[in-house]
Amino acid sequence: MTNRPEPLEALPPKPEALPPSQRPKRRRRSTGTYAAADARRAAILEAATRNFAQQGYLNSSLAKIAADAGTSATVVVHHFGSKDRLLLAVLEARENRNYLKVHLGVPNDDIREQFRAVLALAAHNLTEPGLIELFAKLSVEATNPDHPGHAFFLTRFEGAIDALATGFRGALAAGQLKQETDPEQIAREVLAVSDGLQVQWALSLGRLDFVAAYRAYLDRLTQVLTTDGRGLD
């Protein structure tokens, strides 16, 4: 006898071939779930920023950060992976805020307004002394390519220099700066002085008048660079 093959099972009809009432309902992603996750991440970042700024990195625990954010340490790890990655997320969010403070709404053809915005940002950063100390420490450690923060700090420095140089180019094109001015070189100098003074401020335990020292430097620089030779006023 010849064995007959078993008949193939009929394939189910495609959904689009069925009447609308018989078609399976598609599962939709809940936007509410995403909104809740975003809100939770924002709350964790806010709590972490506050703890790192006030207590420092080593004295801040994930449990305390989680409690301040109204959640658990497990949820914090789920969203950020580790305390190190949470710190980098805090620093990245800080840099984004700083960028907006300096460049949003500041005319890119007025060197004095740009310097005033940079100075205002420096004064604001003093309200977060723990983050200044962390930033200074990590920026040195991150020179090692294997450091988890290496890519962040490399991107941060190049992005900040490019943003500042763009503004200086605008002032140069507007005739405010002397023609021999190199916008990128000045941008690197302005950033280096700011970061260097922050390190000195941290080492002096806040005794150094950082804002006054930075303002005096920017005032001298304005007098040297501008065609009219005036300072910040």
Secondary structure by P-SEA (a helix, b strand, c coil): ccccccccccccccccccccccccbbbbccaaaaaaaaaaaaaaaaaaaaaaaccccccccaaaaaaaacccaaaaaaacccaaaaaaaaaaaaaaaaaaacccccccccaaaaaaaaaaaaaaaaacaaaaaaaaaaaaaaccccccaaaaaaaaaaaaaaaaaaaaaaaaaaccccccccaaaaaaaaaaaaaaaaaaaaaaccccaaaaaaaaaaaaaaaaccccccccc
